[in-house]
Amino acid sequence: QVQLVESGGGLVQPGGSLRLSCATSGFTFSSTPITWHRQAPGKERESVASSTPPWGSTNYADSVKGRFTISRDNAKNMVYLQMNNLKPEDTAVYYCNAAVRGLGYWGQGTQVTVSS
């Protein structure tokens, strides 16, 4: 079955960096669009970065452009989100999502807290 497992979250000071990972299984990774989303307390879940096969084209929310980078390793079925220059407003639970045969699958999320 389709599984996604996020890791790499934690507490970081403003201006710091984190690298999130999403381990996937149960689908053809190399041909599947993957998106990172986040949900802050009291707010709706929002898309922050996406990676679309076959060329790995990427898109970013305006709020993270220039600071976040999504990448994928097709050999390891892994997706990463490198987050630099983190701000307190980046605090949220981060989820990866895979669009498999028209359905969206989610991981359990990983908490990112940006605070001094």
C-alpha positions in Angstrom: 0.0 0.0 0.0 1.0 3.6 -0.4 3.0 4.9 2.5 4.7 8.2 3.2 6.8 8.9 6.3 8.1 12.4 7.0 11.1 13.1 9.3 13.5 15.8 10.1 11.4 18.4 11.9 12.4 20.1 15.1 13.0 23.3 16.9 15.2 25.9 15.2 16.0 29.5 15.7 15.0 32.2 13.2 17.4 32.2 10.4 18.3 28.6 10.8 17.9 25.6 8.5 16.2 22.2 8.5 16.0 19.5 5.9 12.8 17.4 5.9 12.7 14.0 4.4 9.8 11.9 3.0 10.3 8.2 2.6 7.8 6.7 0.2 6.7 3.2 -0.9 3.8 1.4 -2.7 3.7 3.3 -5.9 5.8 4.2 -9.0 7.8 7.1 -7.4 9.5 8.3 -10.5 6.3 9.1 -12.3 4.4 10.6 -9.3 4.0 14.2 -8.4 5.0 14.9 -4.8 4.0 18.0 -2.9 5.1 19.4 0.5 2.3 21.0 2.5 2.1 22.6 5.9 -0.5 23.5 8.4 -0.1 26.0 11.1 -2.3 26.1 14.2 -5.7 27.6 13.3 -4.9 27.8 9.6 -5.8 25.8 6.6 -3.3 23.4 5.1 -1.3 25.0 2.3 1.0 23.8 -0.5 4.5 25.1 -0.2 6.5 23.1 -2.8 5.9 20.6 -5.5 8.0 18.3 -7.8 6.4 17.0 -11.0 7.9 14.2 -13.2 9.3 13.5 -15.6 11.6 16.5 -15.6 11.3 17.3 -11.9 9.8 20.7 -12.5 9.2 22.5 -9.3 6.8 25.1 -8.0 6.9 27.1 -4.7 4.5 29.2 -2.7 5.5 32.9 -2.8 6.1 32.8 0.9 8.9 30.3 0.6 10.5 31.1 -2.8 14.2 31.6 -2.5 14.3 29.9 0.9 13.0 26.4 0.4 14.1 23.8 -2.1 12.3 20.6 -3.0 14.3 17.7 -4.4 13.8 14.0 -5.1 15.9 10.9 -5.3 14.2 8.5 -7.6 16.7 5.7 -6.8 15.7 5.9 -3.1 12.1 6.9 -3.5 12.8 9.9 -1.3 11.7 13.5 -1.4 13.4 16.3 0.6 12.6 19.9 1.5 15.6 22.0 2.3 14.4 25.0 4.4 16.8 27.9 4.9 16.4 31.3 6.6 13.5 30.0 8.6 11.0 32.4 10.0 8.6 32.1 12.9 5.8 32.1 10.4 7.2 28.9 9.0 6.1 27.1 12.2 3.7 24.3 11.2 3.3 20.6 10.8 4.8 19.7 7.4 3.3 16.9 5.3 4.2 15.3 2.0 1.6 14.3 -0.4 1.7 11.9 -3.4 -0.9 12.0 -6.2 -1.3 8.3 -7.0 -3.9 7.3 -9.6 -6.0 10.4 -9.0 -5.9 10.0 -5.2 -3.9 12.0 -2.7 -2.0 10.2 0.0 -0.6 11.9 3.1 2.1 11.1 5.6 1.7 11.7 9.3 3.5 15.0 9.3 6.6 16.4 11.1 6.5 19.4 13.4 8.7 22.4 12.6 9.0 25.1 15.2 10.9 28.3 14.5 11.4 30.2 17.7 14.2 31.9 19.7 
